[in-house]
Amino acid sequence: MKTFKLLALCAAMILAPAVQAERLKDLASIAGVRQNQLMGYGLVVGLDGSGDQTTQTPFTVQSVASMLQQMGIALPAGTTLQLKNVAAVMVTTSLPAFAQPGQQIDVTVSSMGNAKSLRGGTLLMTPLKGADGQVYGMAQGNVLVGGVGAQAPGGGAAVVVNHLSVGRISGGATVERAVPTTLGEGGQIRLELNNTDFATASRVVTAINDKYGAGVAYAQDGRTIRVTAPSSSDARVAFIGDLENMDVRPARQAAKVIMNARTGSVVMNQEVTLETCAISHGNLSVSVNADTQVSQPNALSGGQTVVSQQGSVDIKKDSGKVIMLKGGASLAEVVKALNAIGASPQDLLAILQAMKAAGSLRAELEII
């Protein structure tokens, strides 16, 4: 008898779902370790007649004239430039955390005028500014466009592969200024959970204190955790690297249903359950048609051609179905039951909203 009970206990342990732990790096980020967006306005030259149409994009001509003036070239008054190999572009990139002057980063070049293609062009020196208006990098280089286009002479048939008005320059920007960081200020670092959850924050604090000692970490709120770090930078880096690789078992997620009203997409997590409810589903379609009829008189009769329209309205109602969902139904049962009554994604949106209003849907309903 004891042997049987022992075997049953072992089988239950084997069949029980394993507790999945995640790295702390995947659950939280470190405050101050972040990217900063940079943006700049520049010119791409050397295009093969696929640049901006200057009559429709006057800012391209103004930019070229201003650049020539800075280089000591004064254009005669009243000069009208007709440029076909120049395009005005916006240059964007992200400055990585702890980036130092001299390092190179990739940039994306996007046409802001009516240029047909940036293929084969060269980006002229463009300052990249942050949100504070300061210059943090300089970009320049040959633009690589992952596409090709061809058009028959005279504006006939054209073939375009991929997108030609956006390109990329690998290592095209050089960092000119570093962003000051406050990592480790006051002998502490701040962990910020990706999702606010008090239970997960408590488990992270417990795991850190169990490994490094009591009082090393404490939760400031449901998202922020303060951790005492070593004072020296070398020891702090090693400490953070070890901290990020810790395994922590997060708390169970809240039951949530995400609905996209534009596309009809519905996503539910495994925590979604139902209370006992009945669902009916039926479709009502109304079709309105207008037939145009022309009455043509006989020749030499002196009559007039009369055009008339006859409308027809057709109403079709599909037979509705009623299904019963038992309480505690799983996600698979919910989807199977709704498919059984022929619910489309758009119908599913209305059904879930009605179930939530009736108190049968045990989940948070979010519409995006």
HELIX and SHEET records of a PDB file:
HELIX    1   1 LYS A    2  LEU A   15  1                                  14    
HELIX    2   2 LEU A   24  LEU A   27  1                                   4    
HELIX    3   3 PRO A   58  GLN A   70  1                                  13    
HELIX    4   4 GLU A  185  GLY A  187  5                                   3    
HELIX    5   5 PHE A  198  TYR A  212  1                                  15    
HELIX    6   6 SER A  233  GLU A  244  1                                  12    
HELIX    7   7 LEU A  331  ALA A  340  1                                  10    
HELIX    8   8 PRO A  345  ALA A  357  1                                  13    
SHEET    1   A 2 GLU A  22  ARG A  23  0                                        
SHEET    2   A 2 ASP A 247  VAL A 248 -1                                        
SHEET    1   B 4 ALA A  28  ILE A  30  0                                        
SHEET    2   B 4 GLN A 188  LEU A 193 -1                                        
SHEET    3   B 4 THR A 224  THR A 228 -1                                        
SHEET    4   B 4 ALA A 217  ALA A 219 -1                                        
SHEET    1   C 7 ASN A  36  VAL A  45  0                                        
SHEET    2   C 7 VAL A  86  LEU A  95 -1                                        
SHEET    3   C 7 GLN A 104  SER A 111 -1                                        
SHEET    4   C 7 VAL A 166  VAL A 175 -1                                        
SHEET    5   C 7 VAL A 135  ASN A 142 -1                                        
SHEET    6   C 7 THR A 122  LYS A 129 -1                                        
SHEET    7   C 7 ASN A  36  VAL A  45 -1                                        
SHEET    1   D 2 VAL A 148  GLN A 151  0                                        
SHEET    2   D 2 ALA A 158  VAL A 161 -1                                        
SHEET    1   E 3 SER A 265  MET A 268  0                                        
SHEET    2   E 3 LYS A 256  ASN A 260 -1                                        
SHEET    3   E 3 GLU A 364  ILE A 367  1                                        
SHEET    1   F 2 THR A 273  LEU A 274  0                                        
SHEET    2   F 2 LEU A 361  ARG A 362 -1                                        
SHEET    1   G 2 CYS A 277  HIS A 281  0                                        
SHEET    2   G 2 LYS A 321  LEU A 325 -1                                        
SHEET    1   H 2 LEU A 284  SER A 295  0                                        
SHEET    2   H 2 VAL A 306  LYS A 317 -1                                        
END                                                                             
